[in-house]
Amino acid sequence: MLGLPDGTRACLFDLDGVITDTASVHAAAWKRMFDEFLRRWSAAHDVPFRPFDTTTDYGPYVDGKPRLDGTRGFLASRGITLPEGGPGDAPDADTVYALSARKNAMVQELIATEGVEVYPGSVRYLHAVRAAGLHTALVSSSANAATILDVTGLADLIDVRVDGVTAKERGLPGKPAPDTFLAAAADLGVSREQAVVFEDALAGVEAGRAGGFGAVVGVNRLDQADKLREHGADVVVSDLAELLEER
């Protein structure tokens, strides 16, 4: 009924784009932050302004990655090099840290003003997983995961949370490295072979495949089913509710 391999004991879920529609919130924040920066950069360097594209730029360069990695990745795609800076940078500084901090502030503002939408099919699937006696973990690059779980009322459905805050505390590299997923499985007391990864981001699917988990389920929210398979998804669905259907 759950569409999982025999012997599965735990489900490891990404948050943005899998359980909640915060992917659209993040995409909007990335676009707003980068477009503001790119307008200044273009004017200062006398080059045409080319805005951040939520279709062609979001998926490959920032989706599913830690915030700093996403900032570096997109800037590199445009041939732009900025100083790294640090946590104490002024909010308007043009450094990797300052741009990343501005993006996070925009996300928090959007969450506070517009709230967070959940995917009903994913919530149904979470309840079914818990009813079947399986363990659950949230594995997200977001530093706002705890807040989002509380806002959406989903915290009680998650046994373990490994997010951007946890990764920083433990010194874990972010996706596409598998370390955060492996840490979640270890925290749940299951082997990697007994855990299934659920991801919508290419970087997250790569992480699941690199970790040697029992299976990787790709959730196709960005019309990239073929790419999800290419990056390592064993199964691709448009919504987790599809896994509840009789097979």
N, C-alpha and C positions, 0 to 999 in steps of 0.2 A: 504493500500500500504506500510505502514511502519512497519507492524507487531507489533503494540503497543496496549496496552489496551485502551478501551474507557476512555476518561477523561484525557489522558496524556497531560501534558502541557510542560514538560521539559525532556531532555535527558542528562544524566550525564555520560560522557565518561572517562574511563581511557585512558592514552596516549600510554605507551609502550605495544606493542602487540595488541592493539585495533585499533588505528589510524595509528601509525607508527611502523616500524620494528626495533625500538630501543631496543626491548627486546633482539635481537641477539647481539646488541652492548653491552648492560649491561651484558649479559651472558658471552661474551668474556672478558670483563673487570673484572668481578668477578673471572673467571677462572685464568686469568693472575695474578691478585693480590694474590689470595689464594694459587696458586701453588708456587709462589715465597716464600710466608710465610711458606707453608707446607714443602718445601724442607729444609729450615733452621731449622724448628721445629723438623723434623724427624732426621736430622743429630745431633742436640743438645741432643735429647732424645733417640737416638739409637733405633728408630723404623722405620719400612718400610715406604717409601714415598707412600702415596695414593693420587693421584691428585683429584682436584675438578672435579666433573662430571656434565657437563651441562645438562644431561638428568635426572639423579637421584637426584642431589643436588640442582639445580637451582630452580625448581618448588616448592618443599616443604619448602625450608629454606630461600630463599631470594626474590623470584619473588613477586613484588607488595608491598613489605614492605619498610618502611623507611630504609635508608642505615645502620644506627647503629643497628637496629633490625635484619636486614639481616646478618650482621657480627656476632652478638651475636648468632643468631639462628644456623648458620652453624658451628661455633666453638663448640657450645654445642653438636651438632650432632656427633662431633668427640671427645667429652670428653675433650675439651681444654678450659681452663679458662685463660683469660688475664686481666690485669688491664684495667679499663675503660679509663683512661687517660683523655685528654681534648683537646679543640681546639688548644692549644698552643704546642701540642706535636711535636717533631721533625718528619720530614717526614718518617724517617726510623725506628721509634720506633715501638715496637711490643705491641701496645695497641689497644683497640677497635676503639678509635677515629682515630688513625694514619692509621690503615688498611682501615677504611672507607674512609678517605681522599684520600688515594692512589688510591682506586677504583674509586672515583669520578674524580680524575685527569686523570685516564686512559680513562674514558668515554668521557671526554671533548676532549682529544687528538684524540680519534677515530672519534668523531663527526666532528672535525675540518679537519681531514685528509681524511675521507671516506664519510662524509655527512650522511644524514638520508633518508632512504627509507620510503615511505608512502604506505599504502595498498590502491590501487585504489578503491576497493569496499567500503572501509570506507569513502573515500572522496566523492564518489557518494552518500552514505547514509547521510553524513553530509549536503550536498547540498539539498537533498530531505527533510531532517528535517527542515532546514531553510526555504525552499520554502513552507512548510506546516504551517509556522508561529509558530513553537515550539521554546522554549528557549534551549540553549545549555550551558553546563559547562564542563570544563576539570577538572578531579579530579585525581591527580597523586601524588605519593610519591616522584617523581623526583624533585630535586632542579634545574634541567636544562630545565624544561618544557617551560618556556617563550622563551628561546633561540631556542628550537626545533620548537616551533610554528612559530617563525620568519623565521628560516632557511627553513622550508617547505612551507611557505606562507599560513598557515592555520589560522593565528591569527584572521582574520576577520570573521571566521566562529564560533568563540567561544565567548559567552557573558560574562562568568565568569570563572576565573581560581583559583582553590584551589590546590596548589601544596606543595612540601616539604618546600618551603620558607614560604608560607602562614601558614602552619601548625605550624611551629616553632614560627612565630610571634604571632599566636593566642593561642598557647599552646594546639593544638589539637593532640590527640593520632592518630597514623597512623593505616592503615588497618592491621588486620581485624576488628578493631573498626570502627563503622560507622560514626564517627564524621566529617570526611572531606566531605563525601557525604551529610550529613545533613547540614553542613555549606553551601555547594554549593546550595542546594535547598533553604535554607533560603535567600541566597544572590540573588537568582533569584525570590524570592517572591512566591514560590509554596510550597504546602504541600508535604510531603514525598509520599503520595498516588498518587500524580499527576506526580511523577518523575520516570523515568526508568533508571536503572543502567546498563552500558555496561562494562564488565570486562573479561579479559583473565586469571587473576591470581586467584588461590584458595583463597588467603587472601582477595582479592577484592570482590569476589563473596560472601564470608562469611560476609564481611562488608555490602554489599547490602542487604543480607537477614536479618542481625541483625538490619538494619535501618528501616525495615518495608516499603520498597518502593513499588510502584505499580507493578513492575516486575524487575527481574534481568535476563539480557541476558548474557550468557556465550559465549565467543568467543574462540573456540578451536584451538589454535595455537600450542599446545604442545602435541597433541594426548592424551588428558586427559578428554574426553567428560564425561565419567562416574563420574569422580571425581568432575568435575564442577557441575554436577547435585547433587551429594552427599553433596556438600558444599552449595547448595542453589540456583543454577540457575534454573529458570523456563523454559527457552528455551536455547538450545545450537546450535550455528551455526558455520560453519567453516570460514565464511566471512560475514560481515554485508550486502553485496549485496544480500545475500539470503533473507533478510527481505523485499527487494523491489519487490520480485516476487509475483505474484498474489497468494492469499491463498483462 
